[in-house]
Amino acid sequence: MEIRKVERISKALSDPSRILILQQLRQKEDCLYCHEISDFIDLTQPSISHHVKQLADADLIITEKEGRNVKYKLNQVVLDEYLGFLTTLKV
């Protein structure tokens, strides 16, 4: 994994709200719709959009448009690559 990508993912994970979004995606196992995020996180819609964009830019989530709705899925491949990279740092 490229260092730039590791950096982008690490920055995306540096916010507790983004980690909460990822945790909810993990629990959901299938997908999470945009409007569902506001049910468990006390943020304005623009703030939620900002956090989701950061996660998407880091490739941690996959966004899919479904009519007027947007759904999000956890990008397990990228997450596994990131965790694999972190494992290489262990002594």
C-alpha positions in Angstrom: 0.0 0.0 0.0 1.3 3.4 -0.9 2.3 5.7 1.9 0.0 8.5 0.5 -2.9 6.2 0.8 -2.0 5.1 4.3 -1.8 8.8 5.2 -5.2 9.6 3.7 -6.8 6.7 5.5 -5.1 7.6 8.8 -6.4 11.1 8.5 -9.9 9.9 7.7 -9.8 7.7 10.8 -8.6 10.5 13.1 -12.2 11.7 13.7 -14.5 10.0 16.2 -17.6 10.7 14.0 -16.0 8.9 11.1 -15.1 5.9 13.2 -18.7 5.8 14.4 -20.0 5.8 10.8 -17.6 2.9 10.0 -18.7 1.0 13.1 -22.4 1.4 12.1 -21.5 0.2 8.5 -19.8 -2.8 10.0 -22.8 -3.7 12.2 -25.2 -3.2 9.3 -23.1 -5.6 7.2 -25.0 -4.8 4.0 -25.3 -1.0 3.5 -26.3 2.2 5.2 -28.4 4.9 3.6 -27.5 8.6 4.0 -30.6 9.4 6.0 -29.8 6.5 8.4 -26.6 8.2 9.5 -28.4 11.1 11.1 -30.3 8.5 13.3 -27.2 7.6 15.3 -25.0 10.7 15.0 -25.9 14.1 16.3 -24.5 16.2 13.5 -26.0 18.5 10.8 -26.5 17.2 7.3 -23.6 19.2 5.9 -21.3 17.8 8.7 -22.4 14.3 7.9 -21.7 14.9 4.2 -18.3 16.2 5.0 -17.4 13.1 7.1 -18.8 10.7 4.5 -16.8 12.5 1.8 -13.6 12.1 3.8 -14.3 8.4 4.2 -15.1 8.0 0.5 -12.0 10.0 -0.6 -9.9 7.6 1.6 -11.7 4.6 -0.2 -12.9 3.3 3.1 -16.5 3.4 1.9 -18.1 2.8 -1.4 -21.0 5.1 -2.4 -23.8 4.0 -4.7 -26.6 6.2 -6.0 -29.9 4.5 -5.8 -32.5 6.8 -7.3 -32.6 9.8 -5.1 -30.9 8.0 -2.3 -27.3 7.3 -1.6 -26.1 4.2 0.1 -22.8 3.4 1.6 -20.9 0.2 1.9 -17.7 -0.6 3.8 -14.8 -1.2 1.5 -13.4 -4.3 3.2 -10.6 -4.7 0.6 -9.1 -1.3 1.4 -9.6 -1.8 5.1 -7.8 -5.1 5.0 -4.9 -3.7 3.0 -4.6 -0.9 5.6 -4.7 -3.3 8.5 -2.1 -5.4 6.7 0.2 -2.5 6.3 -0.2 -1.6 10.0 0.7 -5.2 10.9 4.0 -4.8 9.0 4.9 -2.1 11.5 4.8 -4.5 14.4 8.1 -5.6 15.9 
